[in-house]
Amino acid sequence: MGEKVRPGARRAPGLGVVTGAVMLLGAVLGPGALALPALAAEAAGPASLLAWALLLVAGIPVAATFAALGGAYPDGGGVAHFAAVAFDGRIAAAVGWWFLAAVPLGVTAAALMGGHYVAAAVGAGPGFATGVGLGLLVASFVLNAVGLRATGRIQVLSAAVMVILLVVAVTVSLGSVRSEAFAPFAPHGWTSVGTAATTLFFAFAGWEAATHLSADFADPRRGLRRATTLTLALVSVLYLGLAVVTLGVLGPAAGRDPAPLLTLLHRAFGTTGTALATTAALLLTFGAINAYLASGARLGAALGRDRALPPWLVGRTMPGREPRRGLAFLAACCLVVAGPVLGGLVTLDGLVRATSALLAAVTLTGTLAGARLLRGGARGNAVVASAFLAVVLVFCGALLAVPALVGGAALTHHRLGEYHRRLS
């Protein structure tokens, strides 16, 4: 797997550290900042802080592993490429399908989170929320079709505004944090921390998405590592700070508030805070959708190149060209996902958990590949990350059926492809 570059050929200008960090920030610090503090508080109460802290600490070896793998084996196939190098084509096909299935689920969930936040801010109904979400999806598809470099430039500006807004929300709310808001600390028992962690994994599953962009870095080895370090520092401060003020200011109501960031900013700034929350919702949502569509389209094209999916369906990787057929495939999948969600057959929480189960399976396979391919301290990071991710998968419970079904379909397609190749 991987594209060969002709000796002496000029490499097209690629992503730098800042632009790469922005794309990473969009994948990791996405609309999870809008809804996940409330979902985690509902699952575990103040004990959800332990889940946040656990995932932040565990995110260090996970992020380091993918930065090392992306630098050593840059390819649009991302984790599927690492699995092919470390294991075989069957595992690679399953991983590719897992991530590709997670993209329409995840970006649809992200769009709905952002849409509901904006609707709550302006006092509009569900129809308006749906319209905003679909508008964000369409805008991101169009921007990705234009090109990754144009996408990166726009996200540099939006990421700066996004970080400033979150810093403001945390800073102005710290003075209102009350110690009594953290009691009782674990109202639903200590096992609820694991349940909260599976929900929160949605917010920490962006590291593997960056590996699909590794081949687009001007210097994949050093650039991806530096971009990952910068992103990890920002995400740790912002997520943990937001979780603390959400619980410390809102108390038991945190788990019942569908828009905690909106509430915090409105308390601090009144109607101006509402406008700030609306801006934050749009930027966080757009950044996450953008990053995952860029990654998913490149993965789809890489899977088409490697015959893990029909090339006519997702296209193939072509140097210097945007994977527009892969984007079209993802657009069709988003429409399929949106139907049952808007019809009330699937809840937003269920969509988030299903996405988390798929991404946890992808991430675990990637770190296991890292344990086999990397050496020294990088290999140690991969081993630690794999142990943590195995625990996360256990807490996914019945939702493990989602990656099991998708993986089974991928293996069936792989076997049929081998059978047809033998016949020909």
ABEGO torsion letter per residue (X at the ends): XEBBBBBGBBBBBBBBAAAAAAAAAAAABBAAAAAAAAAAAAAAEAAAAAAAAAAAAAAAAAAAAAAAAAAABBBAAEAAAAAAAABBAAAAAAAAAAAAAAAAAAAAAAAAAAAAAAAAAAGBBAAAAAAAAAAAAAAAAAAAAAEAAAAAAAAAAAAAAAAAAAAAAAAAAAAABBAAAAOBABAAEAAAAAAAAAAAAAAAAAAAAAAAAAAABABAAAAAAAAAAAAAAAAAAAAAAAAAAAAAAAEAAAAABABAAAAAAAAAAEAAAAAAAAAAAAAAAAAAAAAAAAAAAAAAAAAAAAGABBAAAAEBBBBGBBBAAAAAAAAAAAAAAAAAAAAGABBAAAAAAAAAAAAAAAAAAAAAAAAAABBEAAAAAAAAAAAAAAAAAAAAEAAAAAAAAAAAAAAAAAAAAAAAAAAX
